[in-house]
Amino acid sequence: MGIKTALPKTELYFYTAVLSLALLWAGSWIIEASSENVNRKAFRENVKPGWHYFGRKMDVSDFEWVMWFTTFRNHILFALSGHVIFAKICSMLSPKNRSLIYMLYGSLAVLITMGWTYITLILSHCIILYSVALVKRKWLCFVAGLTSLATFKMEPFKTWQEGFATGSFDLQDVLFYGGCGFSIMRCMSFALENCEKKDGNYSFLDLIKYNFYLPFFFFGPVMTFDRFHQQANNPNLTRKEREMWNITIHALVHLGAILVVDVFFHFLYILTIPNDLKLLKQLSDWSLAGLAYSNLVYDWVKSAVLFGVINTVSRLDHLDPPQPPKCITMLYVFAETYVYDYIGENHDAIFKELLATICTFAVTTLWLGPCELVYIWSFFNCFGLNFELWVAKFFSLPPFSTIEKNLMPEAMSRRIRGLFNAVNFWQIVLYNVLALNSLDFAQLVAKRLLFKGFPLSTLSVLFVTYCGVQLIKERERKQALLDDPEPVPPTEADKQKAE
């Protein structure tokens, strides 16, 4: 069944109406639960005064989002605006040296923010991993990088290294671990690319330029060294047609997403409600399903906005950064490039896919910090990826493949595959709310939808999800047609001319 298979427009309109009404209905339940329980004891810590003129309080459970877009908003804007202005001036004066200018500005910003002892800690890890890179053994680069990363999760190394960060502001821990973790990942990317270099080695200055590029330093993404080195050292700074227009549109979209999230946090306390088990048990099945779904969507939107803002700045620097992540892990580029894709190759061999997913989530577990909840999250996500391949392989065997190919219309095949995708989507939701909320919340949602709410709640939620899956597939179909248009059949006039 090809990705370009279409469904009737009336059917798609029906799916749109069902999905819209279901989201509005579930949203109304969550709004009601948020408004009626705002003064509960369990809400006091995470629901604070917000829009006084509307009489609405705000869900502040995600302290990172609140700090980034309230307390430290002006500081972040000042630093990134300074980078853009400084980089633009230097690019005009000396385009060949712009990567060096980026490094100097980034180093100075990190120095002012975190102190010289933090810079010393980062440089020490860079020196160690650069030395390992000179050996040009990939397995040794992986071992050294993951060992360096583990030192931030294991005592006594963890406490000892935390002492290198000076200051006591609210985001210090986030900046400390973000800067250190991403620095090690960048060093690993550099080391692996150095192993591929046939003639000589990259210089230590190349590594420092790569690591201290400010927009990527604290929050990523992990733009691999080969791409960064090529693009940052390209003196040709011409832009494609309408590129600045597209950058402006992306910036406005991310600004709009920030405003939408702010509105939601004043009316839907989606992060606070899952922490109150007594209240959760009183909610309807639709409310619980909506809460689980909205938490997953919020986490994706959060990642997309944070990476999107940074990516917009890097695109102004004539870089082509990775796209926003589609999952909650922050290692999506590094893991896909150097672990998942490298080991799994085409992801169509069962054993290679199993090995690739195990290695990928082993790295991710180390990044997030080994603990029981992370182990459970990693296991189920690893199982889910492999289960998709197992099901696909099973149905590719006769007689299923023969029936689908010869006896089943393509539109019907798309509908059946949509049903399987709907089930898989809710597996993803349940796997990830483990990490986003708690094990108790994930268990409660699973019991309600699979057992207590069966069959009415279970089938209705799956049907709504199926509608959403088909709308996503329709968008993918249209994008596929734009990327690879189907050939237009010749007209009768063309045939006569050819004859």
The 8 nearest C-alpha neighbors of each residue, nearest first, counted from 0:
[[1, 409, 412, 2, 413, 4, 404, 403],
 [2, 0, 3, 4, 409, 413, 476, 5],
 [1, 3, 4, 476, 0, 479, 475, 472],
 [2, 4, 476, 1, 5, 479, 480, 477],
 [5, 3, 2, 1, 410, 409, 6, 476],
 [6, 4, 3, 410, 7, 473, 476, 409],
 [5, 7, 410, 8, 10, 4, 11, 473],
 [8, 6, 10, 9, 11, 5, 12, 410],
 [7, 9, 11, 10, 12, 6, 13, 5],
 [10, 8, 12, 11, 7, 13, 6, 14],
 [9, 11, 13, 7, 8, 12, 14, 6],
 [10, 12, 14, 8, 13, 9, 15, 7],
 [13, 11, 9, 15, 10, 14, 8, 16],
 [12, 14, 10, 16, 11, 15, 17, 9],
 [15, 13, 466, 11, 17, 12, 16, 18],
 [16, 14, 12, 18, 13, 17, 19, 11],
 [15, 17, 13, 19, 14, 18, 20, 12],
 [18, 16, 14, 20, 15, 19, 21, 13],
 [17, 19, 21, 15, 16, 20, 463, 14],
 [20, 18, 16, 22, 21, 17, 15, 23],
 [19, 21, 23, 17, 22, 18, 24, 16],
 [22, 20, 24, 18, 23, 19, 17, 25],
 [21, 23, 25, 19, 24, 20, 26, 18],
 [24, 22, 26, 20, 21, 25, 27, 19],
 [23, 25, 21, 27, 26, 22, 20, 28],
 [26, 24, 22, 28, 27, 286, 289, 23],
 [25, 27, 23, 29, 24, 28, 22, 30],
 [26, 28, 30, 24, 25, 29, 23, 31],
 [29, 27, 31, 25, 26, 30, 286, 32],
 [28, 30, 32, 26, 31, 27, 33, 286],
 [31, 29, 33, 27, 267, 32, 28, 266],
 [30, 32, 28, 34, 29, 33, 35, 27],
 [31, 33, 29, 35, 30, 34, 36, 28],
 [34, 32, 30, 31, 36, 268, 35, 37],
 [35, 33, 31, 37, 32, 36, 30, 266],
 [36, 34, 32, 33, 37, 31, 38, 30],
 [35, 37, 39, 38, 33, 34, 32, 42],
 [36, 38, 34, 39, 33, 35, 42, 46],
 [39, 37, 36, 40, 42, 43, 35, 41],
 [40, 38, 42, 36, 41, 37, 43, 35],
 [39, 41, 42, 43, 38, 44, 37, 36],
 [40, 42, 39, 43, 275, 44, 274, 45],
 [43, 41, 39, 40, 46, 45, 44, 37],
 [44, 42, 40, 46, 45, 41, 39, 38],
 [43, 45, 42, 46, 41, 47, 40, 60],
 [44, 46, 60, 59, 42, 43, 58, 47],
 [47, 45, 58, 57, 43, 42, 59, 44],
 [46, 48, 57, 56, 49, 45, 58, 59],
 [49, 47, 56, 57, 50, 46, 51, 55],
 [48, 50, 56, 57, 55, 51, 47, 265],
 [51, 49, 55, 53, 52, 54, 56, 48],
 [50, 52, 54, 53, 49, 55, 48, 56],
 [51, 53, 50, 54, 55, 49, 56, 48],
 [54, 52, 55, 51, 50, 49, 56, 265],
 [53, 55, 51, 52, 50, 56, 49, 48],
 [56, 54, 50, 53, 49, 265, 51, 57],
 [55, 57, 49, 48, 47, 265, 46, 50],
 [58, 56, 265, 49, 47, 46, 264, 59],
 [57, 59, 46, 264, 268, 60, 45, 265],
 [60, 58, 45, 61, 46, 57, 62, 65],
 [61, 59, 45, 62, 58, 270, 271, 46],
 [62, 60, 63, 59, 64, 65, 270, 58],
 [61, 63, 65, 64, 60, 66, 59, 67],
 [64, 62, 66, 65, 61, 67, 170, 173],
 [65, 63, 67, 66, 62, 61, 68, 301],
 [64, 66, 62, 63, 68, 67, 69, 59],
 [67, 65, 70, 63, 69, 64, 68, 71],
 [68, 66, 71, 64, 72, 65, 69, 63],
 [67, 69, 72, 65, 66, 64, 71, 70],
 [70, 68, 72, 66, 65, 71, 67, 73],
 [69, 71, 66, 72, 67, 68, 65, 73],
 [72, 70, 67, 74, 73, 66, 69, 75],
 [73, 71, 68, 69, 75, 67, 74, 70],
 [72, 74, 76, 75, 71, 77, 70, 69],
 [75, 73, 77, 71, 76, 72, 78, 70],
 [76, 74, 78, 72, 77, 73, 79, 71],
 [77, 75, 73, 79, 74, 78, 80, 72],
 [76, 78, 74, 80, 75, 79, 81, 73],
 [79, 77, 81, 75, 76, 80, 74, 82],
 [78, 80, 82, 76, 81, 77, 75, 83],
 [81, 79, 83, 77, 82, 78, 76, 84],
 [82, 80, 78, 84, 79, 83, 85, 77],
 [81, 83, 79, 85, 80, 84, 86, 78],
 [82, 84, 80, 86, 81, 85, 87, 79],
 [85, 83, 87, 81, 86, 82, 80, 88],
 [84, 86, 82, 88, 87, 83, 81, 89],
 [85, 87, 83, 89, 84, 88, 82, 90],
 [88, 86, 90, 84, 85, 89, 83, 91],
 [87, 89, 91, 85, 90, 86, 84, 92],
 [90, 88, 92, 86, 91, 87, 93, 85],
 [91, 89, 94, 87, 93, 88, 92, 97],
 [90, 92, 88, 89, 93, 94, 87, 86],
 [93, 91, 89, 90, 88, 94, 87, 97],
 [92, 94, 90, 95, 96, 89, 91, 97],
 [95, 93, 90, 234, 97, 96, 91, 92],
 [94, 96, 234, 93, 97, 232, 233, 98],
 [97, 95, 99, 94, 98, 93, 100, 232],
 [96, 98, 100, 94, 99, 90, 95, 101],
 [99, 97, 101, 100, 231, 96, 208, 102],
 [98, 100, 102, 97, 96, 101, 208, 103],
 [101, 99, 97, 103, 102, 98, 104, 96],
 [102, 100, 98, 104, 99, 103, 212, 105],
 [101, 103, 208, 99, 105, 211, 100, 212],
 [102, 104, 100, 106, 105, 101, 107, 99],
 [105, 103, 107, 101, 102, 106, 108, 100],
 [106, 104, 213, 102, 108, 211, 107, 212],
 [107, 105, 109, 103, 108, 104, 211, 102],
 [106, 108, 110, 104, 105, 109, 111, 103],
 [109, 107, 105, 111, 110, 106, 112, 104],
 [110, 108, 112, 106, 111, 107, 113, 105],
 [111, 109, 114, 107, 108, 112, 113, 115],
 [110, 112, 108, 109, 114, 113, 107, 115],
 [113, 111, 109, 110, 108, 114, 107, 166],
 [112, 114, 110, 109, 111, 117, 164, 165],
 [115, 113, 110, 116, 117, 111, 165, 112],
 [114, 116, 118, 117, 110, 119, 113, 111],
 [117, 115, 119, 163, 118, 114, 120, 164],
 [118, 116, 120, 163, 164, 119, 115, 114],
 [117, 119, 115, 121, 116, 120, 122, 110],
 [120, 118, 116, 122, 117, 121, 123, 115],
 [119, 121, 117, 123, 118, 122, 116, 124],
 [122, 120, 118, 124, 123, 119, 125, 117],
 [121, 123, 125, 119, 124, 120, 126, 118],
 [122, 124, 126, 120, 125, 121, 119, 127],
 [125, 123, 127, 121, 122, 126, 128, 120],
 [124, 126, 122, 128, 123, 127, 129, 121],
 [125, 127, 129, 123, 124, 128, 122, 130],
 [128, 126, 124, 130, 129, 125, 123, 131],
 [127, 129, 131, 125, 130, 126, 132, 124],
 [130, 128, 132, 126, 131, 127, 125, 133],
 [129, 131, 127, 128, 132, 133, 126, 134],
 [130, 132, 128, 129, 133, 134, 140, 127],
 [133, 131, 190, 129, 134, 130, 135, 128],
 [132, 134, 135, 131, 130, 129, 200, 193],
 [135, 133, 132, 131, 136, 130, 194, 139],
 [136, 134, 194, 133, 132, 137, 193, 131],
 [137, 135, 139, 138, 134, 140, 194, 132],
 [136, 138, 140, 139, 191, 141, 135, 194],
 [137, 139, 141, 140, 136, 142, 143, 135],
 [138, 140, 142, 136, 137, 141, 143, 131],
 [141, 139, 137, 143, 138, 142, 144, 190],
 [142, 140, 138, 144, 139, 143, 145, 137],
 [141, 143, 139, 145, 140, 144, 146, 138],
 [142, 144, 146, 140, 141, 145, 139, 147],
 [145, 143, 147, 141, 146, 142, 187, 140],
 [144, 146, 148, 142, 147, 143, 141, 149],
 [147, 145, 149, 143, 148, 144, 142, 150],
 [148, 146, 144, 150, 145, 149, 143, 183],
 [147, 149, 145, 146, 150, 151, 144, 180],
 [148, 150, 146, 152, 151, 147, 145, 153],
 [149, 151, 147, 153, 156, 148, 152, 157],
 [150, 152, 157, 149, 148, 153, 156, 160],
 [153, 151, 149, 150, 157, 368, 154, 148],
 [154, 152, 150, 157, 151, 156, 149, 155],
 [155, 153, 156, 157, 158, 152, 150, 151],
 [154, 156, 157, 158, 159, 153, 150, 160],
 [157, 155, 154, 159, 150, 158, 153, 160],
 [156, 158, 151, 154, 153, 160, 159, 155],
 [159, 157, 161, 160, 156, 155, 154, 162],
 [158, 160, 156, 157, 162, 161, 155, 163],
 [161, 159, 162, 157, 158, 163, 156, 151],
 [160, 162, 158, 163, 159, 164, 157, 175],
 [163, 161, 160, 164, 159, 158, 165, 116],
 [162, 164, 117, 116, 161, 160, 165, 120],
 [165, 163, 117, 162, 161, 113, 116, 114],
 [166, 164, 114, 113, 163, 167, 162, 116],
 [165, 167, 168, 164, 113, 171, 114, 112],
 [166, 168, 171, 169, 165, 170, 164, 172],
 [169, 167, 171, 170, 166, 172, 165, 112],
 [170, 168, 171, 167, 172, 66, 173, 63],
 [169, 171, 173, 172, 168, 174, 66, 63],
 [170, 172, 174, 173, 168, 169, 175, 167],
 [173, 171, 175, 174, 170, 176, 169, 177],
 [172, 174, 170, 175, 171, 176, 177, 63],
 [173, 175, 177, 171, 172, 176, 178, 217],
 [176, 174, 172, 178, 173, 177, 171, 179],
 [175, 177, 179, 178, 173, 174, 180, 172],
 [178, 176, 217, 174, 180, 175, 179, 173],
 [177, 179, 217, 175, 181, 176, 180, 174],
 [180, 178, 182, 176, 177, 181, 175, 183],
 [181, 179, 177, 183, 182, 178, 176, 184],
 [180, 182, 184, 183, 178, 179, 177, 185],
 [183, 181, 185, 179, 180, 184, 178, 210],
 [184, 182, 186, 180, 185, 181, 187, 144],
 [185, 183, 181, 187, 186, 182, 188, 180],
 [184, 186, 188, 182, 187, 183, 181, 189],
 [185, 187, 183, 189, 184, 188, 190, 182],
 [188, 186, 190, 184, 185, 189, 144, 191],
 [187, 189, 185, 191, 186, 190, 224, 223],
 [190, 188, 186, 192, 224, 187, 191, 193],
 [191, 189, 132, 187, 193, 192, 188, 186],
 [190, 192, 194, 188, 193, 189, 137, 187],
 [191, 193, 195, 189, 194, 190, 188, 196],
 [192, 194, 190, 196, 195, 191, 189, 200],
 [195, 193, 135, 191, 192, 196, 190, 136],
 [196, 194, 192, 193, 197, 191, 135, 190],
 [195, 197, 193, 194, 198, 192, 200, 199],
 [198, 196, 195, 199, 194, 200, 193, 135],
 [197, 199, 196, 200, 195, 201, 193, 194],
 [200, 198, 197, 196, 201, 193, 133, 202],
 [201, 199, 193, 202, 196, 198, 133, 197],
 [200, 202, 193, 205, 203, 199, 206, 196],
 [203, 201, 205, 204, 200, 206, 129, 207],
 [202, 204, 206, 205, 207, 201, 129, 126],
 [203, 205, 207, 202, 206, 208, 201, 209],
 [206, 204, 208, 202, 203, 207, 209, 201],
 [205, 207, 209, 203, 204, 208, 210, 189],
 [208, 206, 204, 210, 209, 205, 211, 203],
 [209, 207, 102, 205, 206, 210, 211, 204],
 [208, 210, 206, 207, 211, 212, 205, 224],
 [209, 211, 207, 208, 212, 206, 182, 185],
 [212, 210, 102, 105, 213, 208, 106, 209],
 [211, 213, 102, 105, 101, 210, 209, 215],
 [212, 214, 105, 216, 215, 211, 101, 104],
 [215, 213, 309, 216, 212, 313, 312, 79],
 [216, 214, 219, 213, 218, 220, 212, 217],
 [215, 217, 213, 178, 214, 211, 218, 212],
 [218, 216, 178, 177, 174, 215, 219, 181],
 [217, 219, 215, 177, 216, 220, 178, 181],
 [220, 218, 215, 221, 216, 217, 181, 306],
 [219, 221, 222, 215, 218, 306, 321, 332],
 [222, 220, 219, 223, 332, 333, 185, 181],
 [223, 221, 220, 320, 321, 227, 224, 226],
 [222, 224, 225, 226, 188, 221, 227, 185],
 [225, 223, 227, 189, 226, 228, 188, 222],
 [224, 226, 228, 227, 223, 229, 192, 189],
 [225, 227, 229, 224, 228, 223, 230, 222],
 [228, 226, 224, 230, 229, 225, 231, 223],
 [229, 227, 225, 231, 226, 230, 224, 232],
 [228, 230, 226, 227, 232, 231, 225, 233],
 [229, 231, 233, 227, 232, 228, 318, 226],
 [232, 230, 228, 98, 233, 227, 229, 318],
 [233, 231, 230, 229, 228, 234, 98, 95],
 [232, 234, 230, 235, 231, 229, 95, 236],
 [235, 233, 95, 94, 236, 232, 231, 96],
 [236, 234, 233, 237, 94, 95, 232, 238],
 [237, 235, 234, 238, 317, 233, 94, 90],
 [236, 238, 235, 239, 317, 234, 240, 242],
 [239, 237, 242, 236, 240, 317, 243, 241],
 [238, 240, 242, 241, 237, 243, 236, 245],
 [239, 241, 242, 238, 243, 244, 245, 237],
 [242, 240, 244, 243, 245, 239, 238, 246],
 [241, 243, 245, 239, 244, 240, 246, 238],
 [244, 242, 246, 245, 241, 247, 238, 240],
 [243, 245, 241, 247, 242, 246, 248, 249],
 [244, 246, 248, 242, 247, 243, 249, 241],
 [247, 245, 243, 249, 244, 248, 250, 242],
 [248, 246, 250, 244, 245, 249, 243, 251],
 [247, 249, 245, 251, 250, 246, 252, 244],
 [250, 248, 252, 246, 247, 251, 245, 253],
 [249, 251, 247, 253, 248, 252, 246, 254],
 [252, 250, 254, 248, 253, 249, 255, 247],
 [253, 251, 255, 249, 254, 250, 248, 256],
 [252, 254, 256, 250, 255, 251, 304, 257],
 [255, 253, 251, 257, 256, 252, 250, 258],
 [254, 256, 252, 258, 253, 257, 251, 259],
 [257, 255, 253, 259, 254, 258, 260, 252],
 [256, 258, 254, 260, 255, 259, 261, 253],
 [257, 259, 261, 255, 256, 260, 262, 254],
 [260, 258, 256, 262, 261, 257, 255, 263],
 [261, 259, 263, 257, 262, 258, 264, 256],
 [260, 262, 258, 264, 259, 263, 257, 265],
 [261, 263, 259, 265, 260, 264, 258, 266],
 [264, 262, 260, 266, 267, 265, 261, 259],
 [263, 265, 58, 261, 262, 57, 267, 266],
 [266, 264, 57, 263, 262, 56, 55, 267],
 [265, 267, 263, 264, 30, 268, 262, 33],
 [268, 266, 30, 263, 269, 264, 33, 29],
 [269, 267, 58, 271, 270, 33, 264, 272],
 [268, 270, 267, 271, 272, 290, 294, 293],
 [271, 269, 268, 272, 60, 273, 294, 58],
 [270, 272, 268, 274, 273, 269, 60, 45],
 [271, 273, 274, 275, 269, 270, 268, 279],
 [274, 272, 275, 271, 440, 270, 279, 276],
 [273, 275, 272, 271, 276, 436, 270, 440],
 [276, 274, 278, 273, 272, 277, 279, 41],
 [275, 277, 279, 278, 274, 280, 273, 440],
 [278, 276, 279, 280, 275, 281, 274, 282],
 [277, 279, 281, 276, 280, 275, 282, 272],
 [280, 278, 276, 282, 281, 277, 275, 273],
 [279, 281, 278, 277, 282, 276, 443, 283],
 [282, 280, 278, 279, 283, 277, 276, 284],
 [283, 281, 279, 280, 286, 278, 284, 287],
 [282, 284, 286, 285, 287, 281, 280, 28],
 [283, 285, 287, 286, 288, 447, 456, 282],
 [286, 284, 288, 283, 287, 25, 289, 456],
 [285, 287, 289, 283, 284, 288, 25, 28],
 [288, 286, 290, 284, 289, 285, 444, 291],
 [289, 287, 285, 291, 290, 286, 292, 284],
 [288, 290, 286, 292, 287, 291, 25, 293],
 [289, 291, 287, 293, 288, 292, 269, 286],
 [290, 292, 288, 294, 289, 293, 287, 295],
 [291, 293, 289, 295, 294, 290, 288, 296],
 [292, 294, 296, 290, 295, 291, 289, 297],
 [295, 293, 297, 291, 296, 292, 290, 298],
 [294, 296, 298, 292, 293, 297, 299, 291],
 [295, 297, 293, 299, 298, 294, 300, 292],
 [298, 296, 300, 294, 299, 295, 293, 301],
 [297, 299, 301, 295, 296, 300, 294, 302],
 [298, 300, 296, 302, 297, 301, 303, 295],
 [301, 299, 303, 297, 302, 298, 304, 296],
 [302, 300, 298, 304, 299, 303, 297, 305],
 [301, 303, 299, 305, 300, 304, 306, 298],
 [302, 304, 300, 323, 306, 301, 307, 305],
 [305, 303, 307, 301, 302, 306, 253, 300],
 [306, 304, 302, 307, 308, 303, 301, 309],
 [305, 307, 309, 303, 304, 308, 310, 323],
 [306, 308, 304, 310, 309, 305, 303, 311],
 [309, 307, 311, 305, 310, 306, 304, 312],
 [308, 310, 306, 312, 307, 311, 214, 313],
 [311, 309, 307, 313, 312, 308, 306, 320],
 [312, 310, 314, 308, 309, 313, 307, 246],
 [311, 313, 315, 309, 310, 314, 308, 316],
 [314, 312, 316, 310, 315, 311, 318, 309],
 [315, 313, 318, 317, 311, 316, 312, 319],
 [314, 316, 312, 313, 317, 311, 318, 83],
 [315, 317, 313, 314, 318, 312, 86, 83],
 [318, 316, 314, 315, 236, 313, 319, 230],
 [319, 317, 314, 313, 316, 230, 320, 231],
 [318, 320, 314, 317, 321, 313, 230, 310],
 [321, 319, 318, 310, 222, 322, 313, 314],
 [322, 320, 222, 323, 319, 220, 332, 310],
 [321, 323, 324, 320, 307, 310, 306, 303],
 [324, 322, 303, 306, 307, 321, 325, 302],
 [325, 323, 326, 331, 322, 303, 302, 327],
 [324, 326, 323, 299, 327, 331, 303, 302],
 [327, 325, 324, 328, 299, 331, 329, 298],
 [326, 328, 329, 299, 298, 325, 324, 302],
 [329, 327, 330, 326, 331, 363, 324, 367],
 [328, 330, 331, 327, 324, 220, 219, 326],
 [331, 329, 333, 328, 332, 334, 363, 221],
 [330, 332, 334, 329, 333, 335, 328, 324],
 [333, 331, 335, 334, 330, 221, 336, 222],
 [332, 334, 336, 330, 335, 331, 337, 221],
 [333, 335, 338, 331, 332, 336, 337, 339],
 [336, 334, 339, 340, 332, 333, 338, 331],
 [337, 335, 333, 340, 334, 332, 338, 341],
 [336, 338, 341, 334, 333, 335, 339, 340],
 [337, 339, 334, 341, 340, 335, 342, 359],
 [338, 340, 335, 355, 343, 341, 334, 342],
 [339, 341, 344, 343, 335, 336, 342, 338],
 [342, 340, 338, 337, 344, 339, 343, 336],
 [341, 343, 355, 344, 340, 339, 338, 351],
 [342, 344, 352, 346, 351, 340, 355, 339],
 [343, 345, 340, 341, 346, 342, 339, 351],
 [344, 346, 347, 343, 340, 348, 352, 342],
 [347, 345, 343, 352, 344, 348, 351, 340],
 [346, 348, 345, 349, 352, 388, 343, 344],
 [349, 347, 351, 350, 346, 352, 343, 345],
 [348, 350, 352, 351, 353, 347, 388, 389],
 [349, 351, 353, 352, 348, 354, 355, 343],
 [352, 350, 343, 354, 353, 348, 349, 355],
 [351, 353, 343, 355, 349, 354, 350, 346],
 [354, 352, 350, 356, 351, 355, 349, 357],
 [353, 355, 351, 357, 352, 356, 358, 350],
 [356, 354, 339, 352, 343, 342, 358, 353],
 [355, 357, 359, 353, 358, 354, 381, 352],
 [356, 358, 354, 360, 359, 355, 361, 353],
 [359, 357, 361, 355, 356, 360, 354, 362],
 [360, 358, 356, 362, 361, 357, 339, 334],
 [361, 359, 363, 362, 357, 358, 377, 364],
 [360, 362, 358, 364, 359, 363, 357, 365],
 [363, 361, 365, 360, 359, 364, 366, 358],
 [362, 364, 360, 366, 365, 361, 367, 359],
 [365, 363, 361, 367, 366, 362, 369, 360],
 [364, 366, 368, 362, 363, 367, 369, 361],
 [367, 365, 363, 364, 368, 362, 148, 180],
 [366, 368, 364, 365, 363, 369, 373, 328],
 [367, 369, 365, 366, 364, 152, 370, 373],
 [370, 368, 364, 365, 373, 367, 374, 371],
 [371, 369, 373, 372, 374, 368, 364, 375],
 [370, 372, 374, 373, 375, 369, 376, 368],
 [371, 373, 375, 374, 370, 376, 434, 433],
 [372, 374, 376, 370, 375, 371, 377, 369],
 [375, 373, 371, 377, 372, 376, 378, 370],
 [374, 376, 378, 372, 373, 377, 379, 371],
 [377, 375, 373, 374, 379, 378, 430, 380],
 [376, 378, 374, 380, 375, 379, 360, 381],
 [379, 377, 381, 375, 376, 380, 382, 374],
 [378, 380, 382, 381, 376, 377, 383, 430],
 [381, 379, 383, 377, 382, 378, 376, 384],
 [380, 382, 378, 379, 383, 384, 356, 377],
 [381, 383, 379, 385, 380, 384, 386, 378],
 [384, 382, 380, 386, 385, 381, 379, 387],
 [385, 383, 387, 381, 386, 382, 380, 388],
 [384, 386, 388, 382, 387, 383, 389, 353],
 [385, 387, 389, 383, 388, 384, 382, 390],
 [388, 386, 390, 385, 384, 389, 391, 383],
 [387, 389, 391, 385, 386, 390, 392, 384],
 [390, 388, 386, 392, 391, 387, 393, 385],
 [389, 391, 393, 387, 392, 388, 386, 394],
 [392, 390, 388, 394, 393, 389, 395, 387],
 [393, 391, 395, 389, 390, 394, 388, 396],
 [394, 392, 390, 395, 391, 396, 389, 399],
 [393, 395, 396, 391, 399, 392, 390, 400],
 [394, 396, 400, 392, 393, 391, 399, 397],
 [395, 397, 394, 400, 393, 399, 398, 392],
 [398, 396, 399, 400, 401, 395, 394, 402],
 [397, 399, 401, 400, 402, 396, 394, 395],
 [400, 398, 397, 402, 394, 401, 396, 403],
 [401, 399, 395, 403, 397, 402, 396, 398],
 [402, 400, 404, 398, 399, 403, 397, 405],
 [401, 403, 406, 399, 400, 405, 404, 398],
 [404, 402, 407, 400, 401, 405, 406, 399],
 [405, 403, 401, 402, 400, 406, 407, 0],
 [404, 406, 402, 403, 401, 407, 408, 400],
 [405, 407, 402, 403, 404, 408, 401, 409],
 [406, 408, 403, 405, 402, 404, 409, 412],
 [409, 407, 411, 410, 412, 406, 403, 404],
 [410, 408, 412, 411, 0, 413, 407, 4],
 [409, 411, 413, 412, 408, 6, 4, 414],
 [412, 410, 414, 413, 408, 409, 415, 407],
 [411, 413, 409, 415, 410, 414, 416, 408],
 [414, 412, 410, 416, 411, 415, 417, 409],
 [413, 415, 417, 411, 412, 416, 410, 418],
 [416, 414, 412, 418, 417, 413, 411, 419],
 [415, 417, 413, 419, 418, 414, 412, 420],
 [418, 416, 420, 414, 415, 419, 465, 413],
 [417, 419, 421, 415, 416, 420, 465, 414],
 [420, 418, 416, 422, 421, 417, 423, 415],
 [419, 421, 417, 423, 418, 422, 424, 416],
 [420, 422, 465, 424, 418, 423, 419, 464],
 [423, 421, 419, 424, 425, 420, 426, 418],
 [422, 424, 420, 426, 421, 425, 419, 427],
 [425, 423, 421, 427, 426, 422, 420, 428],
 [426, 424, 428, 427, 422, 423, 429, 421],
 [425, 427, 423, 429, 424, 428, 430, 422],
 [426, 428, 424, 430, 425, 429, 431, 423],
 [429, 427, 425, 431, 426, 430, 432, 424],
 [428, 430, 426, 432, 431, 427, 441, 425],
 [431, 429, 427, 428, 433, 432, 376, 379],
 [430, 432, 433, 428, 434, 429, 427, 435],
 [433, 431, 435, 434, 436, 429, 430, 441],
 [432, 434, 437, 431, 438, 435, 436, 430],
 [433, 435, 432, 431, 436, 376, 437, 372],
 [434, 436, 432, 433, 431, 437, 294, 295],
 [437, 435, 432, 434, 433, 440, 273, 438],
 [438, 436, 433, 440, 439, 434, 441, 435],
 [437, 439, 433, 441, 440, 442, 436, 372],
 [440, 438, 442, 437, 441, 443, 276, 433],
 [439, 441, 443, 437, 442, 438, 273, 444],
 [442, 440, 438, 444, 443, 439, 433, 429],
 [443, 441, 445, 439, 440, 444, 446, 438],
 [442, 444, 440, 446, 445, 441, 447, 439],
 [445, 443, 447, 441, 442, 446, 448, 287],
 [444, 446, 442, 448, 443, 447, 449, 441],
 [447, 445, 443, 450, 449, 444, 448, 442],
 [446, 448, 451, 452, 444, 445, 450, 449],
 [449, 447, 457, 452, 445, 446, 450, 444],
 [448, 450, 446, 445, 447, 453, 457, 452],
 [451, 449, 446, 453, 452, 447, 448, 445],
 [452, 450, 447, 453, 446, 449, 448, 454],
 [451, 453, 456, 448, 447, 450, 457, 454],
 [454, 452, 457, 450, 455, 451, 449, 456],
 [453, 455, 457, 458, 456, 452, 449, 450],
 [456, 454, 453, 457, 458, 459, 452, 460],
 [457, 455, 452, 459, 458, 453, 454, 460],
 [458, 456, 448, 453, 454, 460, 455, 459],
 [457, 459, 461, 460, 455, 456, 454, 462],
 [458, 460, 462, 456, 461, 457, 455, 463],
 [461, 459, 463, 462, 457, 458, 456, 464],
 [460, 462, 464, 458, 459, 463, 465, 421],
 [463, 461, 465, 459, 464, 460, 458, 466],
 [462, 464, 466, 460, 465, 461, 18, 459],
 [463, 465, 461, 467, 462, 466, 421, 460],
 [464, 466, 462, 468, 421, 463, 467, 418],
 [467, 465, 14, 463, 469, 464, 468, 18],
 [466, 468, 464, 470, 465, 469, 471, 18],
 [469, 467, 465, 471, 470, 466, 464, 472],
 [468, 470, 472, 466, 471, 467, 473, 465],
 [471, 469, 473, 467, 472, 468, 474, 466],
 [470, 472, 468, 474, 473, 469, 467, 475],
 [473, 471, 469, 475, 474, 470, 476, 468],
 [474, 472, 476, 470, 471, 475, 469, 477],
 [473, 475, 471, 477, 476, 472, 478, 470],
 [476, 474, 472, 478, 473, 477, 479, 471],
 [477, 475, 3, 473, 479, 474, 478, 2],
 [476, 478, 480, 474, 479, 475, 473, 481],
 [477, 479, 481, 475, 480, 476, 482, 474],
 [480, 478, 476, 482, 477, 481, 483, 475],
 [479, 481, 484, 477, 483, 478, 482, 476],
 [482, 480, 478, 479, 483, 484, 477, 476],
 [481, 483, 479, 480, 478, 484, 477, 485],
 [482, 484, 480, 481, 479, 485, 478, 486],
 [485, 483, 480, 481, 482, 486, 479, 487],
 [484, 486, 487, 483, 480, 481, 488, 3],
 [487, 485, 488, 484, 489, 483, 480, 481],
 [486, 488, 489, 485, 484, 490, 493, 483],
 [489, 487, 486, 490, 485, 493, 491, 494],
 [490, 488, 493, 487, 494, 491, 492, 486],
 [491, 489, 493, 492, 494, 488, 495, 487],
 [490, 492, 494, 493, 495, 489, 496, 488],
 [493, 491, 495, 490, 494, 496, 489, 497],
 [492, 494, 496, 490, 491, 495, 489, 497],
 [493, 495, 491, 497, 492, 496, 498, 490],
 [496, 494, 498, 492, 497, 493, 491, 490],
 [495, 497, 493, 498, 494, 492, 491, 490],
 [496, 498, 494, 495, 493, 492, 491, 489],
 [497, 495, 496, 494, 493, 492, 491, 489]]
